[in-house]
Amino acid sequence: MLHLSRRAAAIDECLDAVRLTQDPARLHEVPAAKLVSAAAACAKTLERVSEATEHLEQRSSAFHVIDRARRLLRRELQRREPHKGH
């Protein structure tokens, strides 16, 4: 039972990350620690999808959505980094 609740929590965390990337205003306002946590959730979910999804079409669709969210989170984190040497 604990395994299922952890899995559900991980799925919820990934869905929250995807939703966050779909709201640019919220994405720019959220603390950096939340962005890092969301990116980690996406990475974990990508790994789980690759291990658990049997149908290639489902896997491809999930990869696309989650990887897009991961890239947007990374881009936002990079935007916030102070420029080196300036």
PDB file with SEQRES, HELIX, SHEET and CRYST1 records, atoms N, CA, C and O in Angstrom:
SEQRES   1 A   86  MET LEU HIS LEU SER ARG ARG ALA ALA ALA ILE ASP GLU          
SEQRES   2 A   86  CYS LEU ASP ALA VAL ARG LEU THR GLN ASP PRO ALA ARG          
SEQRES   3 A   86  LEU HIS GLU VAL PRO ALA ALA LYS LEU VAL SER ALA ALA          
SEQRES   4 A   86  ALA ALA CYS ALA LYS THR LEU GLU ARG VAL SER GLU ALA          
SEQRES   5 A   86  THR GLU HIS LEU GLU GLN ARG SER SER ALA PHE HIS VAL          
SEQRES   6 A   86  ILE ASP ARG ALA ARG ARG LEU LEU ARG ARG GLU LEU GLN          
SEQRES   7 A   86  ARG ARG GLU PRO HIS LYS GLY HIS                              
HELIX    1 AA1 LEU A    2  THR A   21  1                                  20    
HELIX    2 AA2 PRO A   24  GLU A   29  1                                   6    
HELIX    3 AA3 ALA A   32  ALA A   52  1                                  21    
HELIX    4 AA4 LEU A   56  ARG A   80  1                                  25    
CRYST1    1.000    1.000    1.000  90.00  90.00  90.00 P 1           1          
ATOM      1  N   MET A   1       0.820  -1.197   0.000  1.00  0.00           N  
ATOM      2  CA  MET A   1       0.000   0.000   0.000  1.00  0.00           C  
ATOM      3  C   MET A   1       0.866   1.264   0.000  1.00  0.00           C  
ATOM      4  O   MET A   1       0.554   2.232  -0.693  1.00  0.00           O  
ATOM      5  N   LEU A   2       1.941   1.253   0.770  1.00  0.00           N  
ATOM      6  CA  LEU A   2       2.837   2.395   0.827  1.00  0.00           C  
ATOM      7  C   LEU A   2       3.448   2.666  -0.546  1.00  0.00           C  
ATOM      8  O   LEU A   2       3.629   3.820  -0.935  1.00  0.00           O  
ATOM      9  N   HIS A   3       3.766   1.594  -1.279  1.00  0.00           N  
ATOM     10  CA  HIS A   3       4.335   1.727  -2.620  1.00  0.00           C  
ATOM     11  C   HIS A   3       3.381   2.494  -3.529  1.00  0.00           C  
ATOM     12  O   HIS A   3       3.811   3.356  -4.295  1.00  0.00           O  
ATOM     13  N   LEU A   4       2.086   2.185  -3.449  1.00  0.00           N  
ATOM     14  CA  LEU A   4       1.094   2.858  -4.285  1.00  0.00           C  
ATOM     15  C   LEU A   4       0.959   4.328  -3.914  1.00  0.00           C  
ATOM     16  O   LEU A   4       0.817   5.175  -4.795  1.00  0.00           O  
ATOM     17  N   SER A   5       1.001   4.637  -2.643  1.00  0.00           N  
ATOM     18  CA  SER A   5       0.867   6.038  -2.242  1.00  0.00           C  
ATOM     19  C   SER A   5       2.099   6.835  -2.655  1.00  0.00           C  
ATOM     20  O   SER A   5       1.976   8.003  -3.026  1.00  0.00           O  
ATOM     21  N   ARG A   6       3.281   6.229  -2.599  1.00  0.00           N  
ATOM     22  CA  ARG A   6       4.493   6.912  -3.070  1.00  0.00           C  
ATOM     23  C   ARG A   6       4.426   7.145  -4.573  1.00  0.00           C  
ATOM     24  O   ARG A   6       4.807   8.202  -5.075  1.00  0.00           O  
ATOM     25  N   ARG A   7       3.937   6.138  -5.271  1.00  0.00           N  
ATOM     26  CA  ARG A   7       3.821   6.261  -6.725  1.00  0.00           C  
ATOM     27  C   ARG A   7       2.813   7.351  -7.091  1.00  0.00           C  
ATOM     28  O   ARG A   7       3.058   8.148  -7.996  1.00  0.00           O  
ATOM     29  N   ALA A   8       1.689   7.382  -6.393  1.00  0.00           N  
ATOM     30  CA  ALA A   8       0.679   8.413  -6.641  1.00  0.00           C  
ATOM     31  C   ALA A   8       1.252   9.796  -6.338  1.00  0.00           C  
ATOM     32  O   ALA A   8       0.988  10.745  -7.075  1.00  0.00           O  
ATOM     33  N   ALA A   9       2.024   9.920  -5.275  1.00  0.00           N  
ATOM     34  CA  ALA A   9       2.637  11.202  -4.921  1.00  0.00           C  
ATOM     35  C   ALA A   9       3.616  11.638  -6.005  1.00  0.00           C  
ATOM     36  O   ALA A   9       3.664  12.816  -6.358  1.00  0.00           O  
ATOM     37  N   ALA A  10       4.396  10.700  -6.536  1.00  0.00           N  
ATOM     38  CA  ALA A  10       5.352  11.018  -7.593  1.00  0.00           C  
ATOM     39  C   ALA A  10       4.633  11.466  -8.860  1.00  0.00           C  
ATOM     40  O   ALA A  10       5.073  12.396  -9.535  1.00  0.00           O  
ATOM     41  N   ILE A  11       3.534  10.805  -9.177  1.00  0.00           N  
ATOM     42  CA  ILE A  11       2.749  11.180 -10.354  1.00  0.00           C  
ATOM     43  C   ILE A  11       2.161  12.580 -10.163  1.00  0.00           C  
ATOM     44  O   ILE A  11       2.202  13.402 -11.078  1.00  0.00           O  
ATOM     45  N   ASP A  12       1.623  12.845  -8.990  1.00  0.00           N  
ATOM     46  CA  ASP A  12       1.068  14.172  -8.699  1.00  0.00           C  
ATOM     47  C   ASP A  12       2.141  15.253  -8.811  1.00  0.00           C  
ATOM     48  O   ASP A  12       1.891  16.335  -9.342  1.00  0.00           O  
ATOM     49  N   GLU A  13       3.327  14.953  -8.312  1.00  0.00           N  
ATOM     50  CA  GLU A  13       4.422  15.923  -8.365  1.00  0.00           C  
ATOM     51  C   GLU A  13       4.804  16.226  -9.817  1.00  0.00           C  
ATOM     52  O   GLU A  13       5.067  17.376 -10.166  1.00  0.00           O  
ATOM     53  N   CYS A  14       4.833  15.201 -10.648  1.00  0.00           N  
ATOM     54  CA  CYS A  14       5.158  15.406 -12.053  1.00  0.00           C  
ATOM     55  C   CYS A  14       4.054  16.199 -12.755  1.00  0.00           C  
ATOM     56  O   CYS A  14       4.339  17.104 -13.538  1.00  0.00           O  
ATOM     57  N   LEU A  15       2.807  15.863 -12.476  1.00  0.00           N  
ATOM     58  CA  LEU A  15       1.699  16.611 -13.070  1.00  0.00           C  
ATOM     59  C   LEU A  15       1.726  18.075 -12.649  1.00  0.00           C  
ATOM     60  O   LEU A  15       1.434  18.960 -13.454  1.00  0.00           O  
ATOM     61  N   ASP A  16       2.072  18.332 -11.401  1.00  0.00           N  
ATOM     62  CA  ASP A  16       2.201  19.712 -10.932  1.00  0.00           C  
ATOM     63  C   ASP A  16       3.311  20.438 -11.698  1.00  0.00           C  
ATOM     64  O   ASP A  16       3.172  21.613 -12.038  1.00  0.00           O  
ATOM     65  N   ALA A  17       4.402  19.735 -11.963  1.00  0.00           N  
ATOM     66  CA  ALA A  17       5.513  20.327 -12.721  1.00  0.00           C  
ATOM     67  C   ALA A  17       5.070  20.670 -14.134  1.00  0.00           C  
ATOM     68  O   ALA A  17       5.389  21.742 -14.648  1.00  0.00           O  
ATOM     69  N   VAL A  18       4.339  19.763 -14.759  1.00  0.00           N  
ATOM     70  CA  VAL A  18       3.854  20.009 -16.116  1.00  0.00           C  
ATOM     71  C   VAL A  18       2.903  21.209 -16.112  1.00  0.00           C  
ATOM     72  O   VAL A  18       2.998  22.081 -16.976  1.00  0.00           O  
ATOM     73  N   ARG A  19       1.999  21.250 -15.152  1.00  0.00           N  
ATOM     74  CA  ARG A  19       1.058  22.382 -15.055  1.00  0.00           C  
ATOM     75  C   ARG A  19       1.800  23.698 -14.827  1.00  0.00           C  
ATOM     76  O   ARG A  19       1.432  24.731 -15.387  1.00  0.00           O  
ATOM     77  N   LEU A  20       2.834  23.653 -14.010  1.00  0.00           N  
ATOM     78  CA  LEU A  20       3.628  24.843 -13.736  1.00  0.00           C  
ATOM     79  C   LEU A  20       4.225  25.403 -15.028  1.00  0.00           C  
ATOM     80  O   LEU A  20       4.226  26.615 -15.240  1.00  0.00           O  
ATOM     81  N   THR A  21       4.721  24.535 -15.874  1.00  0.00           N  
ATOM     82  CA  THR A  21       5.351  24.999 -17.119  1.00  0.00           C  
ATOM     83  C   THR A  21       4.324  25.520 -18.116  1.00  0.00           C  
ATOM     84  O   THR A  21       4.687  26.189 -19.084  1.00  0.00           O  
ATOM     85  N   GLN A  22       3.071  25.226 -17.896  1.00  0.00           N  
ATOM     86  CA  GLN A  22       2.017  25.703 -18.797  1.00  0.00           C  
ATOM     87  C   GLN A  22       1.486  27.075 -18.379  1.00  0.00           C  
ATOM     88  O   GLN A  22       0.625  27.639 -19.055  1.00  0.00           O  
ATOM     89  N   ASP A  23       1.991  27.607 -17.279  1.00  0.00           N  
ATOM     90  CA  ASP A  23       1.579  28.916 -16.776  1.00  0.00           C  
ATOM     91  C   ASP A  23       2.828  29.792 -16.640  1.00  0.00           C  
ATOM     92  O   ASP A  23       3.465  29.798 -15.586  1.00  0.00           O  
ATOM     93  N   PRO A  24       3.185  30.534 -17.704  1.00  0.00           N  
ATOM     94  CA  PRO A  24       4.432  31.312 -17.688  1.00  0.00           C  
ATOM     95  C   PRO A  24       4.544  32.283 -16.512  1.00  0.00           C  
ATOM     96  O   PRO A  24       5.629  32.446 -15.954  1.00  0.00           O  
ATOM     97  N   ALA A  25       3.464  32.918 -16.136  1.00  0.00           N  
ATOM     98  CA  ALA A  25       3.531  33.870 -15.015  1.00  0.00           C  
ATOM     99  C   ALA A  25       3.903  33.153 -13.725  1.00  0.00           C  
ATOM    100  O   ALA A  25       4.757  33.621 -12.972  1.00  0.00           O  
ATOM    101  N   ARG A  26       3.273  32.038 -13.478  1.00  0.00           N  
ATOM    102  CA  ARG A  26       3.579  31.258 -12.271  1.00  0.00           C  
ATOM    103  C   ARG A  26       4.996  30.702 -12.328  1.00  0.00           C  
ATOM    104  O   ARG A  26       5.697  30.668 -11.317  1.00  0.00           O  
ATOM    105  N   LEU A  27       5.415  30.267 -13.516  1.00  0.00           N  
ATOM    106  CA  LEU A  27       6.759  29.716 -13.695  1.00  0.00           C  
ATOM    107  C   LEU A  27       7.823  30.747 -13.320  1.00  0.00           C  
ATOM    108  O   LEU A  27       8.838  30.401 -12.716  1.00  0.00           O  
ATOM    109  N   HIS A  28       7.593  32.008 -13.675  1.00  0.00           N  
ATOM    110  CA  HIS A  28       8.562  33.069 -13.374  1.00  0.00           C  
ATOM    111  C   HIS A  28       8.555  33.469 -11.904  1.00  0.00           C  
ATOM    112  O   HIS A  28       9.536  34.016 -11.400  1.00  0.00           O  
ATOM    113  N   GLU A  29       7.445  33.193 -11.214  1.00  0.00           N  
ATOM    114  CA  GLU A  29       7.321  33.628  -9.817  1.00  0.00           C  
ATOM    115  C   GLU A  29       7.751  32.587  -8.792  1.00  0.00           C  
ATOM    116  O   GLU A  29       8.141  32.942  -7.680  1.00  0.00           O  
ATOM    117  N   VAL A  30       7.687  31.320  -9.146  1.00  0.00           N  
ATOM    118  CA  VAL A  30       7.939  30.247  -8.180  1.00  0.00           C  
ATOM    119  C   VAL A  30       9.412  30.259  -7.738  1.00  0.00           C  
ATOM    120  O   VAL A  30      10.294  30.549  -8.546  1.00  0.00           O  
ATOM    121  N   PRO A  31       9.678  29.952  -6.485  1.00  0.00           N  
ATOM    122  CA  PRO A  31      11.072  29.917  -6.004  1.00  0.00           C  
ATOM    123  C   PRO A  31      11.913  28.882  -6.760  1.00  0.00           C  
ATOM    124  O   PRO A  31      11.401  27.872  -7.244  1.00  0.00           O  
ATOM    125  N   ALA A  32      13.196  29.161  -6.844  1.00  0.00           N  
ATOM    126  CA  ALA A  32      14.120  28.277  -7.566  1.00  0.00           C  
ATOM    127  C   ALA A  32      14.105  26.859  -6.997  1.00  0.00           C  
ATOM    128  O   ALA A  32      14.202  25.892  -7.751  1.00  0.00           O  
ATOM    129  N   ALA A  33      13.985  26.728  -5.692  1.00  0.00           N  
ATOM    130  CA  ALA A  33      13.962  25.397  -5.079  1.00  0.00           C  
ATOM    131  C   ALA A  33      12.792  24.572  -5.608  1.00  0.00           C  
ATOM    132  O   ALA A  33      12.915  23.362  -5.798  1.00  0.00           O  
ATOM    133  N   LYS A  34      11.670  25.222  -5.841  1.00  0.00           N  
ATOM    134  CA  LYS A  34      10.496  24.533  -6.393  1.00  0.00           C  
ATOM    135  C   LYS A  34      10.767  24.100  -7.837  1.00  0.00           C  
ATOM    136  O   LYS A  34      10.332  23.026  -8.253  1.00  0.00           O  
ATOM    137  N   LEU A  35      11.481  24.931  -8.600  1.00  0.00           N  
ATOM    138  CA  LEU A  35      11.833  24.569  -9.978  1.00  0.00           C  
ATOM    139  C   LEU A  35      12.748  23.348 -10.002  1.00  0.00           C  
ATOM    140  O   LEU A  35      12.572  22.446 -10.821  1.00  0.00           O  
ATOM    141  N   VAL A  36      13.714  23.329  -9.109  1.00  0.00           N  
ATOM    142  CA  VAL A  36      14.636  22.193  -9.034  1.00  0.00           C  
ATOM    143  C   VAL A  36      13.876  20.918  -8.669  1.00  0.00           C  
ATOM    144  O   VAL A  36      14.104  19.860  -9.256  1.00  0.00           O  
ATOM    145  N   SER A  37      12.983  21.026  -7.707  1.00  0.00           N  
ATOM    146  CA  SER A  37      12.179  19.882  -7.294  1.00  0.00           C  
ATOM    147  C   SER A  37      11.293  19.392  -8.446  1.00  0.00           C  
ATOM    148  O   SER A  37      11.150  18.188  -8.658  1.00  0.00           O  
ATOM    149  N   ALA A  38      10.710  20.323  -9.175  1.00  0.00           N  
ATOM    150  CA  ALA A  38       9.855  19.960 -10.311  1.00  0.00           C  
ATOM    151  C   ALA A  38      10.673  19.281 -11.414  1.00  0.00           C  
ATOM    152  O   ALA A  38      10.219  18.306 -12.014  1.00  0.00           O  
ATOM    153  N   ALA A  39      11.864  19.790 -11.678  1.00  0.00           N  
ATOM    154  CA  ALA A  39      12.728  19.178 -12.695  1.00  0.00           C  
ATOM    155  C   ALA A  39      13.128  17.764 -12.278  1.00  0.00           C  
ATOM    156  O   ALA A  39      13.180  16.859 -13.111  1.00  0.00           O  
ATOM    157  N   ALA A  40      13.408  17.578 -11.004  1.00  0.00           N  
ATOM    158  CA  ALA A  40      13.755  16.241 -10.503  1.00  0.00           C  
ATOM    159  C   ALA A  40      12.565  15.293 -10.637  1.00  0.00           C  
ATOM    160  O   ALA A  40      12.736  14.124 -10.983  1.00  0.00           O  
ATOM    161  N   ALA A  41      11.376  15.791 -10.367  1.00  0.00           N  
ATOM    162  CA  ALA A  41      10.175  14.959 -10.515  1.00  0.00           C  
ATOM    163  C   ALA A  41      10.003  14.528 -11.960  1.00  0.00           C  
ATOM    164  O   ALA A  41       9.633  13.385 -12.228  1.00  0.00           O  
ATOM    165  N   CYS A  42      10.267  15.426 -12.886  1.00  0.00           N  
ATOM    166  CA  CYS A  42      10.175  15.081 -14.308  1.00  0.00           C  
ATOM    167  C   CYS A  42      11.207  14.008 -14.673  1.00  0.00           C  
ATOM    168  O   CYS A  42      10.895  13.054 -15.385  1.00  0.00           O  
ATOM    169  N   ALA A  43      12.415  14.170 -14.188  1.00  0.00           N  
ATOM    170  CA  ALA A  43      13.463  13.189 -14.489  1.00  0.00           C  
ATOM    171  C   ALA A  43      13.102  11.809 -13.955  1.00  0.00           C  
ATOM    172  O   ALA A  43      13.272  10.805 -14.648  1.00  0.00           O  
ATOM    173  N   LYS A  44      12.605  11.763 -12.722  1.00  0.00           N  
ATOM    174  CA  LYS A  44      12.201  10.481 -12.136  1.00  0.00           C  
ATOM    175  C   LYS A  44      11.061   9.856 -12.931  1.00  0.00           C  
ATOM    176  O   LYS A  44      11.046   8.648 -13.169  1.00  0.00           O  
ATOM    177  N   THR A  45      10.123  10.676 -13.330  1.00  0.00           N  
ATOM    178  CA  THR A  45       8.979  10.164 -14.077  1.00  0.00           C  
ATOM    179  C   THR A  45       9.398   9.662 -15.451  1.00  0.00           C  
ATOM    180  O   THR A  45       8.886   8.643 -15.916  1.00  0.00           O  
ATOM    181  N   LEU A  46      10.319  10.356 -16.105  1.00  0.00           N  
ATOM    182  CA  LEU A  46      10.818   9.882 -17.398  1.00  0.00           C  
ATOM    183  C   LEU A  46      11.426   8.493 -17.262  1.00  0.00           C  
ATOM    184  O   LEU A  46      11.220   7.629 -18.114  1.00  0.00           O  
ATOM    185  N   GLU A  47      12.170   8.288 -16.190  1.00  0.00           N  
ATOM    186  CA  GLU A  47      12.771   6.976 -15.945  1.00  0.00           C  
ATOM    187  C   GLU A  47      11.686   5.923 -15.733  1.00  0.00           C  
ATOM    188  O   GLU A  47      11.762   4.830 -16.294  1.00  0.00           O  
ATOM    189  N   ARG A  48      10.692   6.246 -14.938  1.00  0.00           N  
ATOM    190  CA  ARG A  48       9.604   5.291 -14.669  1.00  0.00           C  
ATOM    191  C   ARG A  48       8.815   4.963 -15.930  1.00  0.00           C  
ATOM    192  O   ARG A  48       8.443   3.812 -16.156  1.00  0.00           O  
ATOM    193  N   VAL A  49       8.563   5.976 -16.748  1.00  0.00           N  
ATOM    194  CA  VAL A  49       7.817   5.760 -17.989  1.00  0.00           C  
ATOM    195  C   VAL A  49       8.589   4.817 -18.900  1.00  0.00           C  
ATOM    196  O   VAL A  49       8.005   3.929 -19.522  1.00  0.00           O  
ATOM    197  N   SER A  50       9.890   5.009 -18.976  1.00  0.00           N  
ATOM    198  CA  SER A  50      10.693   4.154 -19.853  1.00  0.00           C  
ATOM    199  C   SER A  50      10.707   2.712 -19.377  1.00  0.00           C  
ATOM    200  O   SER A  50      10.823   1.793 -20.188  1.00  0.00           O  
ATOM    201  N   GLU A  51      10.589   2.504 -18.077  1.00  0.00           N  
ATOM    202  CA  GLU A  51      10.601   1.153 -17.524  1.00  0.00           C  
ATOM    203  C   GLU A  51       9.227   0.494 -17.550  1.00  0.00           C  
ATOM    204  O   GLU A  51       9.127  -0.721 -17.722  1.00  0.00           O  
ATOM    205  N   ALA A  52       8.172   1.281 -17.382  1.00  0.00           N  
ATOM    206  CA  ALA A  52       6.859   0.697 -17.130  1.00  0.00           C  
ATOM    207  C   ALA A  52       5.901   0.695 -18.313  1.00  0.00           C  
ATOM    208  O   ALA A  52       4.946  -0.082 -18.320  1.00  0.00           O  
ATOM    209  N   THR A  53       6.123   1.521 -19.287  1.00  0.00           N  
ATOM    210  CA  THR A  53       5.156   1.646 -20.373  1.00  0.00           C  
ATOM    211  C   THR A  53       5.489   0.664 -21.484  1.00  0.00           C  
ATOM    212  O   THR A  53       6.590   0.675 -22.035  1.00  0.00           O  
ATOM    213  N   GLU A  54       4.534  -0.173 -21.799  1.00  0.00           N  
ATOM    214  CA  GLU A  54       4.747  -1.199 -22.815  1.00  0.00           C  
ATOM    215  C   GLU A  54       4.495  -0.683 -24.223  1.00  0.00           C  
ATOM    216  O   GLU A  54       5.234  -1.027 -25.145  1.00  0.00           O  
ATOM    217  N   HIS A  55       3.480   0.125 -24.403  1.00  0.00           N  
ATOM    218  CA  HIS A  55       3.109   0.576 -25.736  1.00  0.00           C  
ATOM    219  C   HIS A  55       3.950   1.775 -26.151  1.00  0.00           C  
ATOM    220  O   HIS A  55       4.004   2.780 -25.443  1.00  0.00           O  
ATOM    221  N   LEU A  56       4.596   1.665 -27.286  1.00  0.00           N  
ATOM    222  CA  LEU A  56       5.497   2.707 -27.772  1.00  0.00           C  
ATOM    223  C   LEU A  56       4.782   4.040 -27.945  1.00  0.00           C  
ATOM    224  O   LEU A  56       5.361   5.084 -27.646  1.00  0.00           O  
ATOM    225  N   GLU A  57       3.549   4.033 -28.416  1.00  0.00           N  
ATOM    226  CA  GLU A  57       2.815   5.279 -28.626  1.00  0.00           C  
ATOM    227  C   GLU A  57       2.577   5.995 -27.299  1.00  0.00           C  
ATOM    228  O   GLU A  57       2.740   7.213 -27.213  1.00  0.00           O  
ATOM    229  N   GLN A  58       2.196   5.252 -26.273  1.00  0.00           N  
ATOM    230  CA  GLN A  58       1.978   5.858 -24.958  1.00  0.00           C  
ATOM    231  C   GLN A  58       3.286   6.402 -24.399  1.00  0.00           C  
ATOM    232  O   GLN A  58       3.323   7.496 -23.836  1.00  0.00           O  
ATOM    233  N   ARG A  59       4.345   5.639 -24.555  1.00  0.00           N  
ATOM    234  CA  ARG A  59       5.647   6.054 -24.039  1.00  0.00           C  
ATOM    235  C   ARG A  59       6.112   7.325 -24.739  1.00  0.00           C  
ATOM    236  O   ARG A  59       6.602   8.251 -24.092  1.00  0.00           O  
ATOM    237  N   SER A  60       5.961   7.371 -26.053  1.00  0.00           N  
ATOM    238  CA  SER A  60       6.397   8.521 -26.825  1.00  0.00           C  
ATOM    239  C   SER A  60       5.637   9.778 -26.422  1.00  0.00           C  
ATOM    240  O   SER A  60       6.230  10.846 -26.273  1.00  0.00           O  
ATOM    241  N   SER A  61       4.344   9.653 -26.249  1.00  0.00           N  
ATOM    242  CA  SER A  61       3.518  10.789 -25.845  1.00  0.00           C  
ATOM    243  C   SER A  61       3.913  11.289 -24.454  1.00  0.00           C  
ATOM    244  O   SER A  61       4.072  12.492 -24.243  1.00  0.00           O  
ATOM    245  N   ALA A  62       4.069  10.374 -23.520  1.00  0.00           N  
ATOM    246  CA  ALA A  62       4.460  10.753 -22.162  1.00  0.00           C  
ATOM    247  C   ALA A  62       5.846  11.389 -22.152  1.00  0.00           C  
ATOM    248  O   ALA A  62       6.060  12.396 -21.478  1.00  0.00           O  
ATOM    249  N   PHE A  63       6.788  10.808 -22.894  1.00  0.00           N  
ATOM    250  CA  PHE A  63       8.127  11.379 -22.976  1.00  0.00           C  
ATOM    251  C   PHE A  63       8.074  12.816 -23.490  1.00  0.00           C  
ATOM    252  O   PHE A  63       8.735  13.703 -22.950  1.00  0.00           O  
ATOM    253  N   HIS A  64       7.289  13.034 -24.525  1.00  0.00           N  
ATOM    254  CA  HIS A  64       7.209  14.359 -25.130  1.00  0.00           C  
ATOM    255  C   HIS A  64       6.727  15.400 -24.114  1.00  0.00           C  
ATOM    256  O   HIS A  64       7.339  16.458 -23.969  1.00  0.00           O  
ATOM    257  N   VAL A  65       5.648  15.102 -23.424  1.00  0.00           N  
ATOM    258  CA  VAL A  65       5.064  16.041 -22.464  1.00  0.00           C  
ATOM    259  C   VAL A  65       6.015  16.297 -21.300  1.00  0.00           C  
ATOM    260  O   VAL A  65       6.246  17.445 -20.922  1.00  0.00           O  
ATOM    261  N   ILE A  66       6.559  15.239 -20.742  1.00  0.00           N  
ATOM    262  CA  ILE A  66       7.422  15.383 -19.561  1.00  0.00           C  
ATOM    263  C   ILE A  66       8.754  16.025 -19.929  1.00  0.00           C  
ATOM    264  O   ILE A  66       9.263  16.861 -19.183  1.00  0.00           O  
ATOM    265  N   ASP A  67       9.320  15.646 -21.066  1.00  0.00           N  
ATOM    266  CA  ASP A  67      10.600  16.221 -21.469  1.00  0.00           C  
ATOM    267  C   ASP A  67      10.457  17.704 -21.793  1.00  0.00           C  
ATOM    268  O   ASP A  67      11.358  18.492 -21.506  1.00  0.00           O  
ATOM    269  N   ARG A  68       9.340  18.085 -22.386  1.00  0.00           N  
ATOM    270  CA  ARG A  68       9.088  19.499 -22.663  1.00  0.00           C  
ATOM    271  C   ARG A  68       9.044  20.275 -21.353  1.00  0.00           C  
ATOM    272  O   ARG A  68       9.639  21.347 -21.245  1.00  0.00           O  
ATOM    273  N   ALA A  69       8.349  19.743 -20.366  1.00  0.00           N  
ATOM    274  CA  ALA A  69       8.286  20.402 -19.059  1.00  0.00           C  
ATOM    275  C   ALA A  69       9.679  20.514 -18.452  1.00  0.00           C  
ATOM    276  O   ALA A  69      10.037  21.559 -17.910  1.00  0.00           O  
ATOM    277  N   ARG A  70      10.464  19.450 -18.538  1.00  0.00           N  
ATOM    278  CA  ARG A  70      11.823  19.453 -17.988  1.00  0.00           C  
ATOM    279  C   ARG A  70      12.671  20.543 -18.657  1.00  0.00           C  
ATOM    280  O   ARG A  70      13.409  21.262 -17.984  1.00  0.00           O  
ATOM    281  N   ARG A  71      12.559  20.657 -19.978  1.00  0.00           N  
ATOM    282  CA  ARG A  71      13.330  21.668 -20.709  1.00  0.00           C  
ATOM    283  C   ARG A  71      12.917  23.086 -20.310  1.00  0.00           C  
ATOM    284  O   ARG A  71      13.772  23.956 -20.150  1.00  0.00           O  
ATOM    285  N   LEU A  72      11.620  23.321 -20.151  1.00  0.00           N  
ATOM    286  CA  LEU A  72      11.139  24.646 -19.751  1.00  0.00           C  
ATOM    287  C   LEU A  72      11.600  25.001 -18.336  1.00  0.00           C  
ATOM    288  O   LEU A  72      11.957  26.147 -18.064  1.00  0.00           O  
ATOM    289  N   LEU A  73      11.589  24.028 -17.451  1.00  0.00           N  
ATOM    290  CA  LEU A  73      12.083  24.253 -16.089  1.00  0.00           C  
ATOM    291  C   LEU A  73      13.567  24.594 -16.107  1.00  0.00           C  
ATOM    292  O   LEU A  73      14.005  25.517 -15.422  1.00  0.00           O  
ATOM    293  N   ARG A  74      14.332  23.852 -16.887  1.00  0.00           N  
ATOM    294  CA  ARG A  74      15.772  24.112 -16.981  1.00  0.00           C  
ATOM    295  C   ARG A  74      16.031  25.502 -17.556  1.00  0.00           C  
ATOM    296  O   ARG A  74      16.901  26.226 -17.071  1.00  0.00           O  
ATOM    297  N   ARG A  75      15.279  25.872 -18.586  1.00  0.00           N  
ATOM    298  CA  ARG A  75      15.441  27.189 -19.205  1.00  0.00           C  
ATOM    299  C   ARG A  75      15.160  28.308 -18.191  1.00  0.00           C  
ATOM    300  O   ARG A  75      15.873  29.311 -18.145  1.00  0.00           O  
ATOM    301  N   GLU A  76      14.116  28.121 -17.384  1.00  0.00           N  
ATOM    302  CA  GLU A  76      13.791  29.127 -16.371  1.00  0.00           C  
ATOM    303  C   GLU A  76      14.898  29.215 -15.318  1.00  0.00           C  
ATOM    304  O   GLU A  76      15.255  30.312 -14.887  1.00  0.00           O  
ATOM    305  N   LEU A  77      15.434  28.083 -14.908  1.00  0.00           N  
ATOM    306  CA  LEU A  77      16.540  28.106 -13.942  1.00  0.00           C  
ATOM    307  C   LEU A  77      17.756  28.813 -14.534  1.00  0.00           C  
ATOM    308  O   LEU A  77      18.414  29.591 -13.843  1.00  0.00           O  
ATOM    309  N   GLN A  78      18.058  28.555 -15.795  1.00  0.00           N  
ATOM    310  CA  GLN A  78      19.193  29.207 -16.443  1.00  0.00           C  
ATOM    311  C   GLN A  78      18.972  30.705 -16.580  1.00  0.00           C  
ATOM    312  O   GLN A  78      19.911  31.489 -16.446  1.00  0.00           O  
ATOM    313  N   ARG A  79      17.740  31.101 -16.844  1.00  0.00           N  
ATOM    314  CA  ARG A  79      17.416  32.526 -16.968  1.00  0.00           C  
ATOM    315  C   ARG A  79      17.690  33.251 -15.657  1.00  0.00           C  
ATOM    316  O   ARG A  79      18.087  34.416 -15.657  1.00  0.00           O  
ATOM    317  N   ARG A  80      17.479  32.572 -14.559  1.00  0.00           N  
ATOM    318  CA  ARG A  80      17.657  33.189 -13.242  1.00  0.00           C  
ATOM    319  C   ARG A  80      19.113  33.250 -12.794  1.00  0.00           C  
ATOM    320  O   ARG A  80      19.446  34.020 -11.894  1.00  0.00           O  
ATOM    321  N   GLU A  81      19.967  32.468 -13.394  1.00  0.00           N  
ATOM    322  CA  GLU A  81      21.386  32.472 -12.993  1.00  0.00           C  
ATOM    323  C   GLU A  81      22.008  33.816 -13.343  1.00  0.00           C  
ATOM    324  O   GLU A  81      21.797  34.344 -14.435  1.00  0.00           O  
ATOM    325  N   PRO A  82      22.771  34.360 -12.410  1.00  0.00           N  
ATOM    326  CA  PRO A  82      23.461  35.602 -12.735  1.00  0.00           C  
ATOM    327  C   PRO A  82      24.502  35.325 -13.827  1.00  0.00           C  
ATOM    328  O   PRO A  82      25.169  34.291 -13.823  1.00  0.00           O  
ATOM    329  N   HIS A  83      24.618  36.254 -14.737  1.00  0.00           N  
ATOM    330  CA  HIS A  83      25.594  36.077 -15.805  1.00  0.00           C  
ATOM    331  C   HIS A  83      26.996  36.170 -15.260  1.00  0.00           C  
ATOM    332  O   HIS A  83      27.319  37.096 -14.516  1.00  0.00           O  
ATOM    333  N   LYS A  84      27.815  35.239 -15.617  1.00  0.00           N  
ATOM    334  CA  LYS A  84      29.195  35.193 -15.138  1.00  0.00           C  
ATOM    335  C   LYS A  84      29.997  36.320 -15.797  1.00  0.00           C  
ATOM    336  O   LYS A  84      29.892  36.554 -17.001  1.00  0.00           O  
ATOM    337  N   GLY A  85      30.789  37.001 -14.991  1.00  0.00           N  
ATOM    338  CA  GLY A  85      31.679  38.028 -15.515  1.00  0.00           C  
ATOM    339  C   GLY A  85      31.021  39.379 -15.747  1.00  0.00           C  
ATOM    340  O   GLY A  85      31.657  40.273 -16.305  1.00  0.00           O  
ATOM    341  N   HIS A  86      29.766  39.561 -15.339  1.00  0.00           N  
ATOM    342  CA  HIS A  86      29.085  40.848 -15.541  1.00  0.00           C  
ATOM    343  C   HIS A  86      28.853  41.525 -14.224  1.00  0.00           C  
ATOM    344  O   HIS A  86      28.293  42.621 -14.183  1.00  0.00           O  
TER     345      HIS A  86                                                      
END                                                                             
